[in-house]
Amino acid sequence: MRIVRLLKRGGKSLLLIFNTFVITLHSLVNIGGLLLVFIYMYSILGMIIFGNIQRNGIMNDYLNFENFSNAFITLFTVATEDTWTVTMMSFATPKSPIFQCKEDAGYYDYI
């Protein structure tokens, strides 16, 4: 209720800004839906490409591409720029004895 009272006292300029936000809210929902569709598509693509990489670095129980929900969470953290450089580097490490990556890793290789 304080916001409504502030809008009444704020005058025409504050009411104009609020009305502009309400009018553009529909477009923001469309852009958010489009972003979710892109994250959905790239989650499936990430599962296909990165699903069998052995965990290293920041890859843990939540940030990996082993299943759809974890892939979606990983891409959401990258989209919000939350440790995206570390996540990118953990998936870009080369195959070598240092990182112990396996070509066709199975379920028991992740444990």
Backbone as XML, in Angstrom:
<?xml version="1.0"?>
<chain id="A" units="angstrom">
  <residue number="1" name="MET">
    <atom name="N" x="0.828" y="-1.197" z="0.000"/>
    <atom name="CA" x="0.000" y="0.000" z="0.000"/>
    <atom name="C" x="0.865" y="1.251" z="0.000"/>
  </residue>
  <residue number="2" name="ARG">
    <atom name="N" x="2.068" y="1.150" z="0.543"/>
    <atom name="CA" x="2.942" y="2.331" z="0.552"/>
    <atom name="C" x="3.356" y="2.729" z="-0.855"/>
  </residue>
  <residue number="3" name="ILE">
    <atom name="N" x="3.467" y="1.729" z="-1.747"/>
    <atom name="CA" x="3.850" y="2.047" z="-3.123"/>
    <atom name="C" x="2.745" y="2.840" z="-3.807"/>
  </residue>
  <residue number="4" name="VAL">
    <atom name="N" x="1.490" y="2.467" z="-3.573"/>
    <atom name="CA" x="0.366" y="3.190" z="-4.166"/>
    <atom name="C" x="0.324" y="4.621" z="-3.646"/>
  </residue>
  <residue number="5" name="ARG">
    <atom name="N" x="0.552" y="4.777" z="-2.340"/>
    <atom name="CA" x="0.562" y="6.116" z="-1.759"/>
    <atom name="C" x="1.726" y="6.937" z="-2.326"/>
  </residue>
  <residue number="6" name="LEU">
    <atom name="N" x="2.875" y="6.272" z="-2.565"/>
    <atom name="CA" x="4.022" y="6.961" z="-3.136"/>
    <atom name="C" x="3.737" y="7.381" z="-4.567"/>
  </residue>
  <residue number="7" name="LEU">
    <atom name="N" x="2.994" y="6.549" z="-5.306"/>
    <atom name="CA" x="2.631" y="6.917" z="-6.668"/>
    <atom name="C" x="1.696" y="8.118" z="-6.694"/>
  </residue>
  <residue number="8" name="LYS">
    <atom name="N" x="0.794" y="8.186" z="-5.730"/>
    <atom name="CA" x="-0.130" y="9.323" z="-5.678"/>
    <atom name="C" x="0.607" y="10.607" z="-5.317"/>
  </residue>
  <residue number="9" name="ARG">
    <atom name="N" x="1.573" y="10.501" z="-4.407"/>
    <atom name="CA" x="2.319" y="11.691" z="-3.982"/>
    <atom name="C" x="3.426" y="12.059" z="-4.958"/>
  </residue>
  <residue number="10" name="GLY">
    <atom name="N" x="3.943" y="11.077" z="-5.697"/>
    <atom name="CA" x="5.096" y="11.308" z="-6.560"/>
    <atom name="C" x="4.807" y="12.180" z="-7.755"/>
  </residue>
  <residue number="11" name="GLY">
    <atom name="N" x="3.581" y="12.346" z="-8.058"/>
    <atom name="CA" x="3.240" y="13.213" z="-9.170"/>
    <atom name="C" x="3.184" y="12.466" z="-10.484"/>
  </residue>
  <residue number="12" name="LYS">
    <atom name="N" x="3.162" y="13.266" z="-11.523"/>
    <atom name="CA" x="2.972" y="12.706" z="-12.863"/>
    <atom name="C" x="4.196" y="11.942" z="-13.358"/>
  </residue>
  <residue number="13" name="SER">
    <atom name="N" x="5.379" y="12.381" z="-12.990"/>
    <atom name="CA" x="6.579" y="11.731" z="-13.537"/>
    <atom name="C" x="6.734" y="10.301" z="-13.016"/>
  </residue>
  <residue number="14" name="LEU">
    <atom name="N" x="6.490" y="10.083" z="-11.728"/>
    <atom name="CA" x="6.587" y="8.739" z="-11.169"/>
    <atom name="C" x="5.474" y="7.845" z="-11.697"/>
  </residue>
  <residue number="15" name="LEU">
    <atom name="N" x="4.299" y="8.391" z="-11.880"/>
    <atom name="CA" x="3.187" y="7.631" z="-12.445"/>
    <atom name="C" x="3.463" y="7.268" z="-13.907"/>
  </residue>
  <residue number="16" name="LEU">
    <atom name="N" x="4.111" y="8.152" z="-14.640"/>
    <atom name="CA" x="4.476" y="7.883" z="-16.016"/>
    <atom name="C" x="5.489" y="6.738" z="-16.106"/>
  </residue>
  <residue number="17" name="ILE">
    <atom name="N" x="6.462" y="6.721" z="-15.215"/>
    <atom name="CA" x="7.455" y="5.645" z="-15.191"/>
    <atom name="C" x="6.786" y="4.313" z="-14.839"/>
  </residue>
  <residue number="18" name="PHE">
    <atom name="N" x="5.893" y="4.318" z="-13.877"/>
    <atom name="CA" x="5.188" y="3.103" z="-13.489"/>
    <atom name="C" x="4.313" y="2.580" z="-14.621"/>
  </residue>
  <residue number="19" name="ASN">
    <atom name="N" x="3.601" y="3.457" z="-15.300"/>
    <atom name="CA" x="2.755" y="3.040" z="-16.427"/>
    <atom name="C" x="3.596" y="2.489" z="-17.574"/>
  </residue>
  <residue number="20" name="THR">
    <atom name="N" x="4.762" y="3.074" z="-17.810"/>
    <atom name="CA" x="5.659" y="2.562" z="-18.843"/>
    <atom name="C" x="6.116" y="1.154" z="-18.501"/>
  </residue>
  <residue number="21" name="PHE">
    <atom name="N" x="6.425" y="0.906" z="-17.242"/>
    <atom name="CA" x="6.824" y="-0.433" z="-16.813"/>
    <atom name="C" x="5.692" y="-1.430" z="-17.000"/>
  </residue>
  <residue number="22" name="VAL">
    <atom name="N" x="4.481" y="-1.042" z="-16.674"/>
    <atom name="CA" x="3.328" y="-1.945" z="-16.820"/>
    <atom name="C" x="3.073" y="-2.252" z="-18.291"/>
  </residue>
  <residue number="23" name="ILE">
    <atom name="N" x="3.228" y="-1.273" z="-19.153"/>
    <atom name="CA" x="3.001" y="-1.482" z="-20.585"/>
    <atom name="C" x="4.056" y="-2.421" z="-21.171"/>
  </residue>
  <residue number="24" name="THR">
    <atom name="N" x="5.322" y="-2.289" z="-20.758"/>
    <atom name="CA" x="6.397" y="-3.113" z="-21.317"/>
    <atom name="C" x="6.514" y="-4.472" z="-20.649"/>
  </residue>
  <residue number="25" name="LEU">
    <atom name="N" x="5.727" y="-4.742" z="-19.627"/>
    <atom name="CA" x="5.796" y="-6.024" z="-18.927"/>
    <atom name="C" x="5.472" y="-7.192" z="-19.850"/>
  </residue>
  <residue number="26" name="HIS">
    <atom name="N" x="4.542" y="-7.018" z="-20.770"/>
    <atom name="CA" x="4.190" y="-8.078" z="-21.721"/>
    <atom name="C" x="5.384" y="-8.426" z="-22.609"/>
  </residue>
  <residue number="27" name="SER">
    <atom name="N" x="6.107" y="-7.439" z="-23.070"/>
    <atom name="CA" x="7.280" y="-7.694" z="-23.910"/>
    <atom name="C" x="8.392" y="-8.368" z="-23.118"/>
  </residue>
  <residue number="28" name="LEU">
    <atom name="N" x="8.557" y="-8.011" z="-21.857"/>
    <atom name="CA" x="9.571" y="-8.649" z="-21.028"/>
    <atom name="C" x="9.262" y="-10.116" z="-20.788"/>
  </residue>
  <residue number="29" name="VAL">
    <atom name="N" x="7.987" y="-10.459" z="-20.671"/>
    <atom name="CA" x="7.594" y="-11.862" z="-20.518"/>
    <atom name="C" x="7.921" y="-12.637" z="-21.793"/>
  </residue>
  <residue number="30" name="ASN">
    <atom name="N" x="7.693" y="-12.036" z="-22.959"/>
    <atom name="CA" x="8.025" y="-12.695" z="-24.224"/>
    <atom name="C" x="9.525" y="-12.933" z="-24.346"/>
  </residue>
  <residue number="31" name="ILE">
    <atom name="N" x="10.329" y="-11.967" z="-23.975"/>
    <atom name="CA" x="11.785" y="-12.119" z="-24.045"/>
    <atom name="C" x="12.258" y="-13.177" z="-23.058"/>
  </residue>
  <residue number="32" name="GLY">
    <atom name="N" x="11.684" y="-13.209" z="-21.862"/>
    <atom name="CA" x="12.033" y="-14.238" z="-20.889"/>
    <atom name="C" x="11.664" y="-15.630" z="-21.376"/>
  </residue>
  <residue number="33" name="GLY">
    <atom name="N" x="10.518" y="-15.766" z="-22.016"/>
    <atom name="CA" x="10.122" y="-17.058" z="-22.578"/>
    <atom name="C" x="11.053" y="-17.502" z="-23.692"/>
  </residue>
  <residue number="34" name="LEU">
    <atom name="N" x="11.480" y="-16.566" z="-24.521"/>
    <atom name="CA" x="12.436" y="-16.888" z="-25.577"/>
    <atom name="C" x="13.776" y="-17.327" z="-24.992"/>
  </residue>
  <residue number="35" name="LEU">
    <atom name="N" x="14.204" y="-16.686" z="-23.920"/>
    <atom name="CA" x="15.438" y="-17.084" z="-23.244"/>
    <atom name="C" x="15.324" y="-18.488" z="-22.678"/>
  </residue>
  <residue number="36" name="LEU">
    <atom name="N" x="14.185" y="-18.825" z="-22.096"/>
    <atom name="CA" x="13.980" y="-20.179" z="-21.574"/>
    <atom name="C" x="13.980" y="-21.234" z="-22.684"/>
  </residue>
  <residue number="37" name="VAL">
    <atom name="N" x="13.446" y="-20.889" z="-23.853"/>
    <atom name="CA" x="13.471" y="-21.826" z="-24.983"/>
    <atom name="C" x="14.907" y="-22.080" z="-25.430"/>
  </residue>
  <residue number="38" name="PHE">
    <atom name="N" x="15.726" y="-21.023" z="-25.480"/>
    <atom name="CA" x="17.130" y="-21.197" z="-25.856"/>
    <atom name="C" x="17.885" y="-22.028" z="-24.830"/>
  </residue>
  <residue number="39" name="ILE">
    <atom name="N" x="17.647" y="-21.785" z="-23.559"/>
    <atom name="CA" x="18.311" y="-22.575" z="-22.525"/>
    <atom name="C" x="17.858" y="-24.023" z="-22.614"/>
  </residue>
  <residue number="40" name="TYR">
    <atom name="N" x="16.599" y="-24.273" z="-22.915"/>
    <atom name="CA" x="16.081" y="-25.634" z="-23.083"/>
    <atom name="C" x="16.799" y="-26.347" z="-24.225"/>
  </residue>
  <residue number="41" name="MET">
    <atom name="N" x="16.913" y="-25.671" z="-25.373"/>
    <atom name="CA" x="17.561" y="-26.299" z="-26.529"/>
    <atom name="C" x="19.035" y="-26.570" z="-26.259"/>
  </residue>
  <residue number="42" name="TYR">
    <atom name="N" x="19.734" y="-25.622" z="-25.673"/>
    <atom name="CA" x="21.149" y="-25.813" z="-25.416"/>
    <atom name="C" x="21.404" y="-26.798" z="-24.272"/>
  </residue>
  <residue number="43" name="SER">
    <atom name="N" x="20.433" y="-27.002" z="-23.392"/>
    <atom name="CA" x="20.572" y="-28.038" z="-22.367"/>
    <atom name="C" x="20.591" y="-29.419" z="-23.006"/>
  </residue>
  <residue number="44" name="ILE">
    <atom name="N" x="19.711" y="-29.632" z="-23.956"/>
    <atom name="CA" x="19.684" y="-30.914" z="-24.653"/>
    <atom name="C" x="20.954" y="-31.100" z="-25.480"/>
  </residue>
  <residue number="45" name="LEU">
    <atom name="N" x="21.396" y="-30.051" z="-26.153"/>
    <atom name="CA" x="22.625" y="-30.136" z="-26.929"/>
    <atom name="C" x="23.839" y="-30.361" z="-26.028"/>
  </residue>
  <residue number="46" name="GLY">
    <atom name="N" x="23.875" y="-29.718" z="-24.866"/>
    <atom name="CA" x="24.962" y="-29.929" z="-23.915"/>
    <atom name="C" x="24.979" y="-31.332" z="-23.354"/>
  </residue>
  <residue number="47" name="MET">
    <atom name="N" x="23.811" y="-31.926" z="-23.145"/>
    <atom name="CA" x="23.758" y="-33.316" z="-22.680"/>
    <atom name="C" x="24.347" y="-34.252" z="-23.718"/>
  </residue>
  <residue number="48" name="ILE">
    <atom name="N" x="24.108" y="-33.966" z="-24.992"/>
    <atom name="CA" x="24.632" y="-34.815" z="-26.055"/>
    <atom name="C" x="26.151" y="-34.666" z="-26.171"/>
  </residue>
  <residue number="49" name="ILE">
    <atom name="N" x="26.639" y="-33.430" z="-26.099"/>
    <atom name="CA" x="28.070" y="-33.191" z="-26.321"/>
    <atom name="C" x="28.893" y="-33.429" z="-25.062"/>
  </residue>
  <residue number="50" name="PHE">
    <atom name="N" x="28.461" y="-32.876" z="-23.911"/>
    <atom name="CA" x="29.267" y="-32.913" z="-22.690"/>
    <atom name="C" x="28.765" y="-33.915" z="-21.650"/>
  </residue>
  <residue number="51" name="GLY">
    <atom name="N" x="27.832" y="-34.745" z="-21.979"/>
    <atom name="CA" x="27.233" y="-35.637" z="-20.996"/>
    <atom name="C" x="28.147" y="-36.717" z="-20.466"/>
  </residue>
  <residue number="52" name="ASN">
    <atom name="N" x="29.181" y="-37.079" z="-21.210"/>
    <atom name="CA" x="30.036" y="-38.171" z="-20.773"/>
    <atom name="C" x="31.412" y="-37.710" z="-20.303"/>
  </residue>
  <residue number="53" name="ILE">
    <atom name="N" x="31.576" y="-36.437" z="-20.002"/>
    <atom name="CA" x="32.859" y="-35.933" z="-19.514"/>
    <atom name="C" x="32.957" y="-36.196" z="-18.017"/>
  </residue>
  <residue number="54" name="GLN">
    <atom name="N" x="34.112" y="-36.720" z="-17.603"/>
    <atom name="CA" x="34.311" y="-36.995" z="-16.179"/>
    <atom name="C" x="34.413" y="-35.679" z="-15.419"/>
  </residue>
  <residue number="55" name="ARG">
    <atom name="N" x="33.871" y="-35.655" z="-14.232"/>
    <atom name="CA" x="33.836" y="-34.423" z="-13.435"/>
    <atom name="C" x="35.239" y="-33.987" z="-13.040"/>
  </residue>
  <residue number="56" name="ASN">
    <atom name="N" x="35.467" y="-32.678" z="-13.140"/>
    <atom name="CA" x="36.716" y="-32.074" z="-12.690"/>
    <atom name="C" x="36.464" y="-30.601" z="-12.405"/>
  </residue>
  <residue number="57" name="GLY">
    <atom name="N" x="37.307" y="-29.984" z="-11.641"/>
    <atom name="CA" x="37.174" y="-28.562" z="-11.367"/>
    <atom name="C" x="35.889" y="-28.238" z="-10.634"/>
  </residue>
  <residue number="58" name="ILE">
    <atom name="N" x="35.102" y="-27.351" z="-11.211"/>
    <atom name="CA" x="33.873" y="-26.896" z="-10.561"/>
    <atom name="C" x="32.705" y="-27.847" z="-10.819"/>
  </residue>
  <residue number="59" name="MET">
    <atom name="N" x="32.853" y="-28.788" z="-11.731"/>
    <atom name="CA" x="31.759" y="-29.713" z="-12.002"/>
    <atom name="C" x="31.485" y="-30.555" z="-10.759"/>
  </residue>
  <residue number="60" name="ASN">
    <atom name="N" x="30.283" y="-30.471" z="-10.246"/>
    <atom name="CA" x="29.898" y="-31.214" z="-9.049"/>
    <atom name="C" x="28.539" y="-31.849" z="-9.289"/>
  </residue>
  <residue number="61" name="ASP">
    <atom name="N" x="27.799" y="-32.122" z="-8.215"/>
    <atom name="CA" x="26.499" y="-32.776" z="-8.370"/>
    <atom name="C" x="25.471" y="-31.909" z="-9.080"/>
  </residue>
  <residue number="62" name="TYR">
    <atom name="N" x="25.670" y="-30.589" z="-9.112"/>
    <atom name="CA" x="24.687" y="-29.692" z="-9.707"/>
    <atom name="C" x="25.154" y="-29.088" z="-11.029"/>
  </residue>
  <residue number="63" name="LEU">
    <atom name="N" x="26.426" y="-28.764" z="-11.139"/>
    <atom name="CA" x="26.933" y="-28.139" z="-12.357"/>
    <atom name="C" x="27.589" y="-29.186" z="-13.246"/>
  </residue>
  <residue number="64" name="ASN">
    <atom name="N" x="26.780" y="-29.833" z="-14.074"/>
    <atom name="CA" x="27.266" y="-30.800" z="-15.050"/>
    <atom name="C" x="26.176" y="-30.973" z="-16.105"/>
  </residue>
  <residue number="65" name="PHE">
    <atom name="N" x="26.460" y="-31.796" z="-17.103"/>
    <atom name="CA" x="25.502" y="-32.034" z="-18.178"/>
    <atom name="C" x="25.061" y="-33.490" z="-18.210"/>
  </residue>
  <residue number="66" name="GLU">
    <atom name="N" x="25.041" y="-34.161" z="-17.072"/>
    <atom name="CA" x="24.696" y="-35.578" z="-17.043"/>
    <atom name="C" x="23.212" y="-35.832" z="-17.252"/>
  </residue>
  <residue number="67" name="ASN">
    <atom name="N" x="22.356" y="-34.948" z="-16.781"/>
    <atom name="CA" x="20.915" y="-35.082" z="-17.037"/>
    <atom name="C" x="20.345" y="-33.706" z="-17.346"/>
  </residue>
  <residue number="68" name="PHE">
    <atom name="N" x="19.057" y="-33.666" z="-17.701"/>
    <atom name="CA" x="18.481" y="-32.409" z="-18.180"/>
    <atom name="C" x="18.424" y="-31.334" z="-17.105"/>
  </residue>
  <residue number="69" name="SER">
    <atom name="N" x="18.027" y="-31.700" z="-15.897"/>
    <atom name="CA" x="17.884" y="-30.672" z="-14.853"/>
    <atom name="C" x="19.233" y="-30.061" z="-14.489"/>
  </residue>
  <residue number="70" name="ASN">
    <atom name="N" x="20.277" y="-30.877" z="-14.409"/>
    <atom name="CA" x="21.598" y="-30.326" z="-14.106"/>
    <atom name="C" x="22.122" y="-29.480" z="-15.260"/>
  </residue>
  <residue number="71" name="ALA">
    <atom name="N" x="21.839" y="-29.889" z="-16.489"/>
    <atom name="CA" x="22.253" y="-29.095" z="-17.648"/>
    <atom name="C" x="21.537" y="-27.751" z="-17.660"/>
  </residue>
  <residue number="72" name="PHE">
    <atom name="N" x="20.257" y="-27.750" z="-17.306"/>
    <atom name="CA" x="19.494" y="-26.500" z="-17.260"/>
    <atom name="C" x="20.040" y="-25.573" z="-16.177"/>
  </residue>
  <residue number="73" name="ILE">
    <atom name="N" x="20.370" y="-26.127" z="-15.019"/>
    <atom name="CA" x="20.939" y="-25.321" z="-13.933"/>
    <atom name="C" x="22.295" y="-24.763" z="-14.336"/>
  </residue>
  <residue number="74" name="THR">
    <atom name="N" x="23.107" y="-25.587" z="-14.991"/>
    <atom name="CA" x="24.425" y="-25.135" z="-15.432"/>
    <atom name="C" x="24.302" y="-23.990" z="-16.417"/>
  </residue>
  <residue number="75" name="LEU">
    <atom name="N" x="23.428" y="-24.110" z="-17.385"/>
    <atom name="CA" x="23.267" y="-23.038" z="-18.361"/>
    <atom name="C" x="22.631" y="-21.797" z="-17.747"/>
  </residue>
  <residue number="76" name="PHE">
    <atom name="N" x="21.788" y="-21.967" z="-16.748"/>
    <atom name="CA" x="21.215" y="-20.798" z="-16.071"/>
    <atom name="C" x="22.293" y="-20.043" z="-15.300"/>
  </residue>
  <residue number="77" name="THR">
    <atom name="N" x="23.215" y="-20.764" z="-14.655"/>
    <atom name="CA" x="24.306" y="-20.076" z="-13.952"/>
    <atom name="C" x="25.238" y="-19.386" z="-14.933"/>
  </residue>
  <residue number="78" name="VAL">
    <atom name="N" x="25.425" y="-19.977" z="-16.102"/>
    <atom name="CA" x="26.243" y="-19.316" z="-17.119"/>
    <atom name="C" x="25.520" y="-18.078" z="-17.656"/>
  </residue>
  <residue number="79" name="ALA">
    <atom name="N" x="24.205" y="-18.161" z="-17.843"/>
    <atom name="CA" x="23.440" y="-17.021" z="-18.349"/>
    <atom name="C" x="23.417" y="-15.859" z="-17.359"/>
  </residue>
  <residue number="80" name="THR">
    <atom name="N" x="23.466" y="-16.160" z="-16.074"/>
    <atom name="CA" x="23.489" y="-15.102" z="-15.067"/>
    <atom name="C" x="24.911" y="-14.682" z="-14.703"/>
  </residue>
  <residue number="81" name="GLU">
    <atom name="N" x="25.892" y="-15.228" z="-15.432"/>
    <atom name="CA" x="27.311" y="-14.908" z="-15.264"/>
    <atom name="C" x="27.825" y="-15.226" z="-13.865"/>
  </residue>
  <residue number="82" name="ASP">
    <atom name="N" x="27.316" y="-16.288" z="-13.277"/>
    <atom name="CA" x="27.771" y="-16.731" z="-11.967"/>
    <atom name="C" x="28.830" y="-17.799" z="-12.168"/>
  </residue>
  <residue number="83" name="THR">
    <atom name="N" x="30.086" y="-17.453" z="-12.008"/>
    <atom name="CA" x="31.261" y="-18.312" z="-12.189"/>
    <atom name="C" x="31.278" y="-18.965" z="-13.569"/>
  </residue>
  <residue number="84" name="TRP">
    <atom name="N" x="30.910" y="-18.218" z="-14.605"/>
    <atom name="CA" x="30.850" y="-18.805" z="-15.935"/>
    <atom name="C" x="32.233" y="-19.094" z="-16.489"/>
  </residue>
  <residue number="85" name="THR">
    <atom name="N" x="33.252" y="-18.327" z="-16.103"/>
    <atom name="CA" x="34.590" y="-18.589" z="-16.626"/>
    <atom name="C" x="35.146" y="-19.894" z="-16.061"/>
  </residue>
  <residue number="86" name="VAL">
    <atom name="N" x="34.905" y="-20.144" z="-14.776"/>
    <atom name="CA" x="35.393" y="-21.382" z="-14.167"/>
    <atom name="C" x="34.636" y="-22.576" z="-14.740"/>
  </residue>
  <residue number="87" name="THR">
    <atom name="N" x="33.347" y="-22.424" z="-14.964"/>
    <atom name="CA" x="32.556" y="-23.496" z="-15.563"/>
    <atom name="C" x="33.035" y="-23.790" z="-16.972"/>
  </residue>
  <residue number="88" name="MET">
    <atom name="N" x="33.321" y="-22.745" z="-17.746"/>
    <atom name="CA" x="33.797" y="-22.938" z="-19.105"/>
    <atom name="C" x="35.153" y="-23.642" z="-19.109"/>
  </residue>
  <residue number="89" name="MET">
    <atom name="N" x="36.050" y="-23.260" z="-18.219"/>
    <atom name="CA" x="37.371" y="-23.874" z="-18.186"/>
    <atom name="C" x="37.310" y="-25.336" z="-17.730"/>
  </residue>
  <residue number="90" name="SER">
    <atom name="N" x="36.376" y="-25.687" z="-16.868"/>
    <atom name="CA" x="36.284" y="-27.080" z="-16.427"/>
    <atom name="C" x="35.796" y="-27.991" z="-17.550"/>
  </residue>
  <residue number="91" name="PHE">
    <atom name="N" x="35.025" y="-27.446" z="-18.510"/>
    <atom name="CA" x="34.583" y="-28.250" z="-19.640"/>
    <atom name="C" x="35.556" y="-28.182" z="-20.807"/>
  </residue>
  <residue number="92" name="ALA">
    <atom name="N" x="36.480" y="-27.232" z="-20.803"/>
    <atom name="CA" x="37.411" y="-27.064" z="-21.918"/>
    <atom name="C" x="38.773" y="-27.684" z="-21.660"/>
  </residue>
  <residue number="93" name="THR">
    <atom name="N" x="38.952" y="-28.410" z="-20.566"/>
    <atom name="CA" x="40.251" y="-29.013" z="-20.282"/>
    <atom name="C" x="40.540" y="-30.116" z="-21.290"/>
  </residue>
  <residue number="94" name="PRO">
    <atom name="N" x="41.773" y="-30.218" z="-21.751"/>
    <atom name="CA" x="42.100" y="-31.236" z="-22.757"/>
    <atom name="C" x="42.168" y="-32.630" z="-22.147"/>
  </residue>
  <residue number="95" name="LYS">
    <atom name="N" x="42.110" y="-33.618" z="-22.995"/>
    <atom name="CA" x="42.231" y="-35.002" z="-22.535"/>
    <atom name="C" x="43.710" y="-35.280" z="-22.261"/>
  </residue>
  <residue number="96" name="SER">
    <atom name="N" x="44.029" y="-35.564" z="-21.040"/>
    <atom name="CA" x="45.404" y="-35.865" z="-20.666"/>
    <atom name="C" x="45.374" y="-36.660" z="-19.369"/>
  </residue>
  <residue number="97" name="PRO">
    <atom name="N" x="46.501" y="-37.283" z="-19.004"/>
    <atom name="CA" x="46.533" y="-38.028" z="-17.731"/>
    <atom name="C" x="46.324" y="-37.132" z="-16.512"/>
  </residue>
  <residue number="98" name="ILE">
    <atom name="N" x="46.585" y="-35.834" z="-16.654"/>
    <atom name="CA" x="46.401" y="-34.921" z="-15.521"/>
    <atom name="C" x="44.921" y="-34.837" z="-15.149"/>
  </residue>
  <residue number="99" name="PHE">
    <atom name="N" x="44.057" y="-34.702" z="-16.156"/>
    <atom name="CA" x="42.626" y="-34.556" z="-15.896"/>
    <atom name="C" x="41.905" y="-35.888" z="-15.877"/>
  </residue>
  <residue number="100" name="GLN">
    <atom name="N" x="42.524" y="-36.941" z="-16.336"/>
    <atom name="CA" x="41.992" y="-38.299" z="-16.321"/>
    <atom name="C" x="40.628" y="-38.391" z="-16.997"/>
  </residue>
  <residue number="101" name="CYS">
    <atom name="N" x="40.474" y="-37.753" z="-18.132"/>
    <atom name="CA" x="39.227" y="-37.839" z="-18.877"/>
    <atom name="C" x="39.209" y="-39.137" z="-19.669"/>
  </residue>
  <residue number="102" name="LYS">
    <atom name="N" x="38.068" y="-39.741" z="-19.772"/>
    <atom name="CA" x="37.916" y="-40.999" z="-20.490"/>
    <atom name="C" x="37.047" y="-40.772" z="-21.714"/>
  </residue>
  <residue number="103" name="GLU">
    <atom name="N" x="37.358" y="-41.504" z="-22.765"/>
    <atom name="CA" x="36.636" y="-41.330" z="-24.026"/>
    <atom name="C" x="35.170" y="-41.743" z="-23.888"/>
  </residue>
  <residue number="104" name="ASP">
    <atom name="N" x="34.900" y="-42.949" z="-23.443"/>
    <atom name="CA" x="33.530" y="-43.439" z="-23.262"/>
    <atom name="C" x="33.339" y="-43.782" z="-21.787"/>
  </residue>
  <residue number="105" name="ALA">
    <atom name="N" x="33.115" y="-42.777" z="-20.982"/>
    <atom name="CA" x="32.977" y="-42.982" z="-19.540"/>
    <atom name="C" x="31.626" y="-43.589" z="-19.219"/>
  </residue>
  <residue number="106" name="GLY">
    <atom name="N" x="31.600" y="-44.497" z="-18.260"/>
    <atom name="CA" x="30.358" y="-45.124" z="-17.817"/>
    <atom name="C" x="29.905" y="-44.547" z="-16.493"/>
  </residue>
  <residue number="107" name="TYR">
    <atom name="N" x="28.873" y="-45.164" z="-15.950"/>
    <atom name="CA" x="28.305" y="-44.666" z="-14.705"/>
    <atom name="C" x="29.296" y="-44.759" z="-13.551"/>
  </residue>
  <residue number="108" name="TYR">
    <atom name="N" x="30.028" y="-45.859" z="-13.473"/>
    <atom name="CA" x="30.944" y="-46.063" z="-12.353"/>
    <atom name="C" x="32.196" y="-45.205" z="-12.443"/>
  </residue>
  <residue number="109" name="ASP">
    <atom name="N" x="32.462" y="-44.597" z="-13.573"/>
    <atom name="CA" x="33.612" y="-43.697" z="-13.694"/>
    <atom name="C" x="33.359" y="-42.353" z="-13.019"/>
  </residue>
  <residue number="110" name="TYR">
    <atom name="N" x="32.109" y="-41.998" z="-12.782"/>
    <atom name="CA" x="31.796" y="-40.711" z="-12.173"/>
    <atom name="C" x="31.827" y="-40.752" z="-10.649"/>
  </residue>
  <residue number="111" name="ILE">
    <atom name="N" x="31.847" y="-41.915" z="-10.081"/>
    <atom name="CA" x="31.787" y="-42.056" z="-8.630"/>
    <atom name="C" x="33.132" y="-41.829" z="-8.002"/>
  </residue>
</chain>
